[in-house]
Amino acid sequence: VEDVKLDIETAIPCGLIINELVSNSLKHAFIDRPYGKICFNMLRDNNMINFKVSDNGIGIPNKLQLDNTSTLGLNLVKTLVNQLEGELTIDQNNGISYDVIFREMHYKERN
């Protein structure tokens, strides 16, 4: 992970997304396996921030359609990515990988 500093408007939803994705990997990716690997990368390229959470676990069952899921966790992730006005890409090769890219949000004055 690069030394990426985030405004509070960005840091909170970003932290919640990362927590949900890592928790999902810990709960579901390594069922009946004695070990596994979870990776997290984050970098800033000018004003764009990109992070990836991936694991080499069992992946997602074929019957689960990611675009039309009713699971609370993934819906939370999608909602938070939308809050960041970002994009979520999911790759299901060799486990699962979630790639999130967005511009940093800036603090908005509140009354």
N, C-alpha and C positions, 0 to 999 in steps of 0.2 A: 504494500500500500504506500503510495506516495504521501507526502505531507500535504494533505488537502484540508484546508480550513473552509468551513461552511457557515453561512449566516444561519441563525436560529430558525428562520422560515424554511430553510432547506434541510437543516440537520435533523429536525424531529421526524418528518415523514421518511427521510432517508434511513434513519436508525430503525424506525418501525418496519420498513420494508426488509432491511437486512436481518433483523431479529426474526421475522416471520419465515423468511426463506431458509435461514440456518436451522431454526426450530423444526421446519418441515423435513429437512434432510436428516436431522438427528432422530426424529420420530419414525420416518417412513423409508428412508433410502437403504438402510442396511439390515433389513429384516432377514433373519436366518443367515447372517454373515458375521464372521468374527471381527471384521475390520472394514474400514472404508476411508475415503478421503473427501474432505470438504475444503474447497478453495474459495478465497475472496480476493478480488483485485479491485483497486480503485485508482483512477487517475484523472487529472484535469488537463484538458487540451484547450488553451485559451479560455473561453468562457463556457465551454462544454465540460460536463462531468460525466464519467462513465464508470459504472461498477458492475462486476459480475460475481454472482454466487453460483458455484457449481459443485456437483458431487459425482462420484463414480458408482453410485448405488444402482438399485433395480429400475429406476426410472418411473414413469407414470403408466399405469395400466392403459392399454389401448382403448378401453371403453370410456375413459374419461376424456372428454373433449375440452381442451383448455380454453377455447374461446367462448364456450357456453357452459361453464362449470357453476355449480351452486355451492362449492365449498367456501366456507367463510374466510379461510386464510388467503386463498388466491384472489377472492373478490376484494379483500382488504388491500392486497398488494396492488391490484389493478387500480383501485380507487386512489391510493396514495401516489402511484405513478402519474395518474391523471392530475392529481393535485399539484404535482411538480411540473405539469405540462410536458411530460417526458414520454419516452417510448420504451416498451417492454418487448424483448425478443426472447423466445424460449426455444432452446435446442435440446432435443431428446436423444441425441446420439451419445452412447457411452455414459449412461446416467442421465443427468439433467443439468442444464445450464440456463440461468436467468441473466440476461444482459439488460441493464437499464442505462439510458442516456438522457440527459436533460441539461438545461441551463440553470444556473443557480437563481433561486428566488431571492428577492430583496424585501427587507422589512417594510411593511406597509403601516403607516401611521394609523392608529385607531383612536376614535373619540371616546 
